[in-house]
Amino acid sequence: MTAEYSFVFNTVKNLLPAALAGIAMLVVATVGVLAPVAGTTGPVAAVFPPWWSARDVMASLSGTDAVILREGVASSVLLVDSPTSGLPARLRAAGALLIVDPKAAAGCLGLTPPAFSG
């Protein structure tokens, strides 16, 4: 191995832990910002494992008292609501990896809610 490649390899090897720690902090901060506020009601976006089929997701929702409002970009992402409180905890117990406040997520993506005609 030449000296140039050795220098690049050692630099990447030395910076990798810091880069991974930075990415982990960014993920934790994003999840914290997008998480629904405790005690609030309304729809939430539930992200289930991407390797689950739509059938697996539906089966896991059977005991959560969740009403599916819409499917997301994948069959493992759903917008759900419930007439009873405590939906995020029930969704986590059912296997959801991430519970997101859809309004916060839309704001971070620069999306505007649809206008309702009345």
C-alpha angles and dihedrals in degrees: 000000000000123000092252094055091044091053092050092046093050092046093052091044091052095046097044097085091051092047092050091048090050092050091048091052091049091051092048092048092048093049090048093051094046097044115109116254112259115257097019123121130215138080123329132189112239119201113200125188109295092227091062116101121230087257091056091050093049091048091052091052094055096098100034101083087231123153114211110228099174143344118244131220089300133029089250093062117074137172105222138173135188135202089222128064125249097054097144092056092048091049092051090050088051091056106270111154095201136017114201133187100236093210092055092046092050090049092052090050093048093244122147122216115252116266115247119218114216 
